[in-house]
Amino acid sequence: MVPGSRHTRFSQLGSVFILAVSLILLACPTNAIKFEIPAYRYPPAKCIWNAAHPGALIIVTANVGPGENQRVDIEIVDSGADKNTYLHKKGIKGESRFAVTAHSEGDVGVCFRNYLDANTPSNKAYFARVVDLDVDIGADAVDYNAIANQESLSGLETEMRKLEGVVKEIVDEMEYLKTREERFQSTNLSTNTRVQNFAWFTLFALVGLGVWQIFHLRAFFKRKYLID
C-alpha cells in the first residue's frame, strides 16, 4: 500500500469523525435549565415545554434544592388533544430521575408546584427552592455508555451509534414536516375551493337578485301606468 494513500484514508476517517461529532453537537442541544420556584399555599404551576414525537423516550432529571416548610410536586403532561398526564409525584427531594414515553404529537411539559406548609406564617421571609432540570428526548435519552459497555464498542463506534440515532430523529422530523405540509396543502386547497364556490354562489345570487328587481320594478311601473 502506498504511504500517501494510507495517510489519505486516515485523514478521511478523521474528517468523518469530526463531522459526526459536529452533527451530534448541533443536532442535540442541551436542555438543562436552572430556576427558582417560589412557595405559596396555592402555587401556580411552572412548566418547561419541549417538543416530542409519539413514541419518543423522555428522560427527566430534576435536582431539587433544600427548603424548609416546602413541598415540591412534579407532573409531566403533554399539549395534545387528549391532554395526557404521564406522571404525577408529590414531595420530590434531591435528585430524581423519571422516564416516560410520549403518546401524541406536540409539546411535553415538565411542571412543578412548590407548596408552602399550612402552618408557616405567610408574613415570614421569602420561601423558594432551586430546581436544576435536565430533559433528554429521543436520541439524547439513550444511555450510549451502557450500550458501549454491553456491546464492547470503541469510541468511534459509540459516536457513530449516536450519529445514527440523531440521523433517525432528523429523518423522522423530516417525515413529520412532510406530513404536516401535505395536510396544510390539503387544507389550503379545500379552503380555496370553498371560497371559490362561495364566490360563485354570491355572484349568481347577485345576478338573480338583479334580474328579479328588474322584473319587479317593470311590473310595478306597469301597474302605475308609467310604462307601456
Backbone hydrogen bonds, N-H to C=O, Kabsch-Sander energy under -0.5 kcal/mol:
donor,donor_aa,acceptor,acceptor_aa,energy
6,R,2,V,-1.8
7,H,3,P,-2.2
8,T,4,G,-2.1
9,R,5,S,-2.3
10,F,6,R,-2.3
11,S,7,H,-2.1
12,Q,8,T,-2.3
13,L,9,R,-2.5
14,G,10,F,-2.5
15,S,11,S,-2.2
16,V,12,Q,-2.6
17,F,13,L,-2.4
18,I,14,G,-2.4
19,L,15,S,-2.6
20,A,16,V,-2.6
21,V,17,F,-2.6
22,S,18,I,-2.4
23,L,19,L,-2.5
24,I,20,A,-2.2
25,L,21,V,-2.3
26,L,22,S,-2.2
27,A,23,L,-2.9
28,C,24,I,-1.6
33,I,133,L,-3.1
35,F,131,V,-2.4
37,I,129,R,-3.0
39,A,127,F,-2.4
40,Y,114,N,-2.0
46,K,112,F,-2.5
47,C,45,A,-0.6
48,I,110,V,-1.9
49,W,47,C,-0.5
50,N,108,V,-2.0
52,A,106,G,-2.4
55,G,102,A,-3.1
56,A,53,H,-2.0
58,I,100,V,-3.0
59,I,136,D,-3.0
60,V,58,I,-0.6
60,V,98,F,-3.2
61,T,59,I,-0.5
61,T,134,D,-2.9
62,A,60,V,-0.5
62,A,96,S,-2.7
63,N,132,D,-2.4
64,V,62,A,-0.7
64,V,94,G,-2.9
65,G,63,N,-0.5
65,G,130,V,-3.6
70,Q,67,G,-0.7
71,R,115,Y,-2.1
73,D,71,R,-0.5
73,D,113,R,-2.6
74,I,89,K,-2.7
75,E,111,C,-2.3
76,I,87,L,-2.4
77,V,75,E,-0.5
77,V,109,G,-2.4
78,D,84,N,-1.5
79,S,107,D,-2.3
83,K,80,G,-0.8
86,Y,76,I,-2.5
86,Y,84,N,-0.6
87,L,76,I,-1.3
89,K,74,I,-2.7
92,I,72,V,-2.3
94,G,64,V,-1.1
96,S,62,A,-3.1
96,S,94,G,-0.5
98,F,60,V,-3.0
100,V,58,I,-2.4
102,A,56,A,-2.4
106,G,52,A,-1.5
108,V,50,N,-3.5
109,G,77,V,-2.6
110,V,48,I,-2.5
111,C,75,E,-3.5
111,C,109,G,-0.7
112,F,46,K,-2.1
113,R,73,D,-1.9
115,Y,71,R,-3.2
115,Y,113,R,-0.7
116,L,40,Y,-2.7
117,D,69,N,-2.7
120,T,117,D,-1.7
124,K,121,P,-1.3
129,R,37,I,-1.8
131,V,35,F,-3.1
132,D,63,N,-2.4
133,L,33,I,-3.4
133,L,131,V,-0.7
134,D,61,T,-2.3
135,V,31,N,-0.6
136,D,59,I,-2.8
136,D,134,D,-0.5
138,G,57,L,-2.4
140,D,137,I,-1.6
141,A,138,G,-1.0
142,V,139,A,-0.9
144,Y,142,V,-1.4
147,I,143,D,-1.6
148,A,144,Y,-2.7
149,N,145,N,-2.3
150,Q,146,A,-2.2
151,E,147,I,-2.7
152,S,148,A,-0.9
153,L,148,A,-1.9
158,T,154,S,-2.4
159,E,155,G,-2.2
160,M,156,L,-2.4
161,R,157,E,-2.1
162,K,158,T,-2.3
163,L,159,E,-2.5
164,E,160,M,-2.3
165,G,161,R,-2.0
166,V,162,K,-2.4
167,V,163,L,-2.9
168,K,164,E,-2.2
169,E,165,G,-2.0
170,I,166,V,-2.4
171,V,167,V,-2.7
172,D,168,K,-2.6
173,E,169,E,-2.5
174,M,170,I,-2.5
175,E,171,V,-2.5
176,Y,172,D,-2.4
177,L,173,E,-2.7
178,K,174,M,-2.4
179,T,175,E,-2.5
180,R,176,Y,-2.6
181,E,177,L,-2.5
182,E,178,K,-2.4
183,R,179,T,-2.4
184,F,180,R,-2.9
185,Q,181,E,-2.6
186,S,182,E,-2.4
187,T,183,R,-2.5
188,N,184,F,-2.7
189,L,185,Q,-2.7
190,S,186,S,-2.5
191,T,187,T,-2.5
192,N,188,N,-2.7
193,T,189,L,-2.4
194,R,190,S,-2.3
195,V,191,T,-2.7
196,Q,192,N,-2.5
197,N,193,T,-2.7
198,F,194,R,-2.4
199,A,195,V,-2.2
200,W,196,Q,-2.5
201,F,197,N,-2.5
202,T,198,F,-2.6
203,L,199,A,-2.5
204,F,200,W,-2.8
205,A,201,F,-2.5
206,L,202,T,-2.6
207,V,203,L,-2.6
208,G,204,F,-2.8
209,L,205,A,-2.6
210,G,206,L,-2.5
211,V,207,V,-2.5
212,W,208,G,-2.5
213,Q,209,L,-2.3
214,I,210,G,-2.0
215,F,211,V,-2.2
216,H,212,W,-2.6
217,L,213,Q,-2.7
218,R,214,I,-2.2
219,A,215,F,-2.4
220,F,216,H,-2.0
221,F,217,L,-2.6
222,K,218,R,-1.9
223,R,219,A,-2.0
224,K,220,F,-1.5
225,Y,222,K,-1.4
226,L,221,F,-3.0
227,I,221,F,-0.8
